[in-house]
Amino acid sequence: MVVGKPASTSAAELAADRLLVESAQKDPHKFAELYDKYFCLVYAYTARRVADRATAEDLTSEVFQKALEYLPKFVWRGVPFGAWLLRIATNIVVDRTRQAAREQNLDDDHEDATQISYFSLEEVEERELLFRLVDRLPEDQRRVIVLRFAEEKSIREIAEELGRSEGAVKQLQFRGLQTLRAELQAKR
């Protein structure tokens, strides 16, 4: 049985989080460090809950706007700052879903359209890891992986966009996926 990284946070990580939060509360310009640290986590979380990339990006942006707005009221309770951000993200996703349902005038028969799927912190962390690993791929491989899986383009469309043959795109995709599999297995 392969055991993944535990979802728990060490005391050192909590202490570092607390210092970053307190620093950002005193000087909002330092919020950028929290943004950099938690962007992938929040984006992965929202991306699992919405249908398209643009909406996930919008929601992620909204989460950080709200977090910055309410940061002065944030009270440290010994829980990772990321958990607070994920709570904000959950509320925003639920609000957005309810708003969309109202706009479409859904009746009671379509109540299931407002259902939100919830994922464990471990699943979100694994998705965040995947995003980071994709970012570390060689540029050509990264670009093909993003175009193919995030933007859902066909091999032909990617080949035309990159000015390469379909065979070359398939090879870049294969190598990128192979690298990602190896990295994911090494991290577990």
Residue pairs with C-beta under 8 A, 6 or more apart in sequence:
2 188
3 188
4 122
4 126
4 187
4 188
5 125
5 187
5 188
7 120
7 121
7 122
7 125
9 17
9 80
13 80
14 78
14 80
17 80
17 81
17 82
18 76
20 30
20 33
20 34
20 37
20 81
21 34
21 71
21 74
21 76
21 81
22 76
23 30
23 33
24 30
24 31
24 33
24 34
24 71
25 71
25 72
25 74
28 68
28 71
31 67
31 68
31 71
34 67
34 81
35 64
38 81
38 82
38 85
39 60
39 64
40 128
40 131
40 132
41 82
41 85
41 86
41 124
41 125
41 128
42 60
42 63
42 64
42 82
42 85
42 86
42 89
43 56
43 57
43 60
43 128
43 131
44 124
44 125
44 127
44 128
44 130
44 131
45 86
45 89
45 119
45 124
45 127
46 55
46 56
46 59
46 60
46 63
46 89
46 92
46 93
47 53
47 56
47 127
48 117
48 119
48 123
48 124
48 127
49 56
49 93
49 116
49 117
50 56
50 59
50 93
50 96
53 150
53 151
55 96
59 89
59 92
59 93
59 96
60 89
62 92
63 85
63 88
63 89
63 92
64 85
66 88
66 92
67 84
67 85
67 88
70 88
74 84
83 121
86 121
86 124
90 116
90 118
93 116
94 116
97 113
97 114
97 116
98 114
101 110
101 113
101 114
104 113
106 113
106 114
129 184
129 187
130 180
130 184
133 179
133 180
133 183
133 184
134 142
134 145
134 146
134 176
134 180
135 142
136 183
137 145
137 176
137 179
137 180
140 162
140 172
141 172
141 173
141 175
141 176
141 179
142 176
143 162
144 158
144 162
144 169
144 172
144 173
144 176
145 173
145 176
145 177
145 180
147 153
147 157
147 158
147 161
148 155
148 158
148 173
153 161
155 166
155 169
155 170
155 173
156 166
158 169
159 165
159 166
159 168
159 169
162 169
164 172
